[in-house]
Amino acid sequence: MSELKASQVNLALSANARYVCLDALRGFALLGILMMNAIAFAYPEIVYSNPFAAGPLSNADKLHWFLSELLFAEKFYALFAMLFGAGILLMAERAGDEQQARRLHYRRMFWLLMIGMLHGYLVWWGDILVTYAIAGMIIYPCRYWRVRNLWILAVALQFAISLLYLLMYWGGSGMSPDELTETYLTFFPPASELTAEINANRGTWWEQASYRVASTVEYQTSYLIPLLVRMSGIMLMGMALFKTSVLLAARSSRFYIIHLSLSLPTGWVLSATGAWLIVSTEFALPDSFSINRLWNLWGALFTAWGYTCVFMLFARQLEYRGESIGAAITSRLAPVGQMALTNYLMQSILCSLVFYGWGFGLYASLSRWQVTAVVVIIWVAQITWSRWWLARFYYGPAEWAWRSATQRRRQAWRR
């Protein structure tokens, strides 16, 4: 980690406060991820990509979709991936010995991959842990790179994804009538297909299996490379920000305020432009799955950085002004972040309980705003439960199992 300038040393936080801030930011990211994931639990799979796939939206649901695109879509995955990259450096730093750090890292990623596979095939097709584990294995050697080189590769990978969207647009513009029809049916499937998927997900766990397994296989094959490129680049950004102590609230408040005032409006304008183009044309093809997505691709990065700056300011408020709004927020979100793996898996289990047939069976029954109410209830439950649990135990249940498997010995459990 590069040293801070003398003028910044007096402003730097204690090590404990820095890591509490990182945990709180991770908790914030995890809760935000649920807002989008809940849509994938609540409706047929295609609705996540195309909000008009199941028919016209009411004005209220259009507003909900627009606000979700503006504030949540891809922002929290970007934020979490950035923190994942920073976490790779942090874990290696704590390990001390280089060879030991390397062994532990790849063991850690292997078990995360296994957890992700179980999650994807047994619970929910939209698992992201597999992507994180593979990306974590790929980028680990980059931890030695200079900050400038990390940024160059990170930005280059985002441009590579942008090029992919442009190629999709150019390819879509040159489609024959038969190809256009096939593409249309992909994004606007017939009612019979949607009904079959709804009935399956309102059925038993086993009745869901054919849809869940098929979707998981597609997600982990057709979409894996683009996801790896995207997430690896953002993880590299996290490494660069950690190396320069930006993620440790070690810069001046002025630094974070300036970056916040520039990044958040930029991100929102970009994302709002793309969302308006999609919703105003009711998902016109091929623009809505290609160039209109580019706006949010970049908008999400600026917005995620803006959210990060907000939390860094909260951390500084925690250090220098005693009990405050910032202290209240970070103290409640930090336990959620410390138990990120447990809470991520719990979100899937709770959403499955609410929406799928083996639970309450509310699949494709609620409006988007009602789904948001479910999300808020889960947020409150996880914030409350995480604080209660960590007051009694060292780790969340999933973290304890993951850590024990990585260390190859049973970890201490109770405080």
C-alpha positions, 0 to 999 in steps of 0.5 A, spaced: 500 500 500 502 506 498 504 511 503 500 517 505 502 524 504 504 527 511 498 532 510 493 526 510 496 522 515 493 527 521 486 526 517 487 518 516 482 514 520 484 508 525 485 501 522 479 499 526 474 505 523 477 504 516 475 496 516 468 498 519 467 503 514 469 497 508 464 492 512 459 497 512 460 499 505 459 491 503 453 491 507 450 497 503 452 493 497 449 487 499 442 490 501 442 494 494 443 488 490 437 485 493 433 490 490 434 487 483 435 480 484 428 480 487 425 482 480 428 475 478 425 471 483 418 474 483 417 474 475 419 470 469 426 470 467 426 474 461 422 480 465 429 481 468 432 484 462 425 486 458 420 489 463 415 489 457 416 481 456 409 480 460 405 485 457 405 493 458 407 496 464 402 501 469 405 508 470 406 506 477 411 500 475 414 504 469 416 509 474 419 503 479 423 500 473 425 507 471 428 508 478 431 502 479 435 503 473 437 509 475 439 508 483 440 500 483 441 496 476 448 494 476 450 499 481 451 495 487 454 489 483 459 494 481 460 496 488 460 489 491 465 487 485 470 493 487 470 491 494 471 484 492 477 486 489 480 490 495 478 484 499 483 480 495 489 485 497 486 485 504 486 478 505 493 477 502 496 483 507 493 479 513 496 472 511 503 475 511 507 470 508 507 470 500 506 463 499 501 462 504 497 467 502 497 465 495 495 458 497 489 460 502 487 465 496 486 459 491 483 455 496 478 460 498 476 461 491 475 454 490 470 453 496 466 460 493 466 456 487 463 450 490 458 454 494 456 458 488 455 452 484 450 449 489 447 455 490 445 456 482 443 449 481 439 448 488 436 455 489 436 460 484 439 461 477 442 468 478 448 466 482 454 471 482 458 467 486 461 462 481 463 469 477 466 472 483 470 466 484 473 465 477 474 472 476 478 472 483 482 466 481 484 470 474 486 477 477 490 475 483 497 475 480 495 483 478 495 484 486 503 486 484 501 491 479 502 498 479 496 502 480 496 505 473 497 499 470 491 496 474 487 502 472 489 501 464 487 494 464 480 495 468 478 501 463 480 497 457 476 491 460 470 496 460 471 498 453 471 491 451 464 490 454 462 496 450 465 494 444 461 487 445 454 491 446 456 495 439 457 489 435 450 486 438 447 493 435 450 492 428 449 485 428 442 486 430 441 492 425 443 487 419 438 481 421 434 478 416 426 478 417 427 470 420 432 472 425 429 478 427 423 474 429 427 469 433 430 475 436 423 478 438 421 471 441 427 471 445 425 478 448 418 477 448 416 470 449 409 467 447 404 467 453 404 459 453 411 459 455 411 465 460 405 461 463 409 454 463 414 458 467 410 461 472 406 454 473 413 451 474 415 456 479 409 456 483 410 448 484 414 444 488 422 445 488 422 439 483 417 442 478 422 448 478 428 444 477 428 444 469 427 451 469 432 453 474 438 448 472 437 450 464 437 457 466 443 456 471 447 452 465 445 458 460 448 463 465 454 460 467 456 458 459 453 464 455 453 469 459 460 467 463 465 470 459 462 477 458 460 477 466 468 475 467 470 481 463 466 486 466 467 484 474 474 482 473 475 490 470 471 492 476 475 488 481 481 491 478 479 498 480 477 496 487 485 493 488 487 500 485 483 504 490 485 500 496 492 501 494 492 508 494 488 508 501 482 511 497 477 505 500 480 506 507 477 513 508 484 516 508 483 522 503 481 528 505 473 530 506 474 535 500 477 529 496 471 525 497 466 531 496 469 533 490 468 526 487 461 525 489 459 532 486 462 530 480 460 522 479 453 521 482 450 526 477 454 524 472 452 516 473 445 518 474 444 522 468 447 516 464 443 511 467 437 516 466 438 517 459 439 509 457 432 508 462 428 513 458 430 510 451 428 503 453 422 505 457 419 510 452 420 505 446 417 499 450 424 495 449 425 497 441 429 492 438 435 491 437 437 498 441 434 496 447 439 490 448 445 493 445 446 501 445 441 503 450 444 499 455 451 502 454 448 508 458 447 504 464 454 500 463 458 506 464 453 510 469 453 504 474 461 505 475 460 513 476 454 512 481 457 506 485 463 511 486 459 516 488 456 511 493 463 509 495 464 517 496 458 518 501 460 512 505 467 514 506 464 521 508 460 517 513 466 514 516 470 520 517 464 523 520 464 517 525 471 518 527 471 526 528 464 527 530 462 522 535 455 519 535 452 521 528 448 519 522 454 516 519 456 512 525 449 510 526 449 507 519 455 504 519 454 501 525 448 498 523 450 496 516 457 493 518 455 486 521 451 485 514 457 486 510 461 482 515 456 476 514 456 478 506 456 470 504 451 468 509 446 474 508 447 473 500 445 466 501 439 468 506 436 473 501 435 467 496 432 462 501 427 468 503 425 470 496 424 463 494 420 462 500 416 468 499 415 467 491 416 460 489 411 454 490 414 451 496 413 457 500 408 462 499 407 461 492 407 469 490 410 468 484 408 473 478 403 475 483 405 482 486 406 489 483 413 491 482 412 496 488 409 490 492 416 486 491 420 492 493 416 492 500 418 485 501 425 487 499 425 492 505 422 487 510 428 483 508 433 489 509 430 490 516 430 482 518 438 482 515 440 488 519 437 486 525 439 479 525 446 480 523 447 485 529 444 479 534 448 474 531 455 477 531 454 479 538 454 472 540 458 469 534 465 470 531 462 469 524 456 468 520 454 460 519 456 461 511 463 464 513 464 460 518 464 454 514 468 457 508 473 459 513 474 452 516 474 449 509 479 454 507 484 453 513 482 446 513 481 446 520 475 447 524 474 455 526 472 458 533 465 459 533 462 462 539 464 469 543 
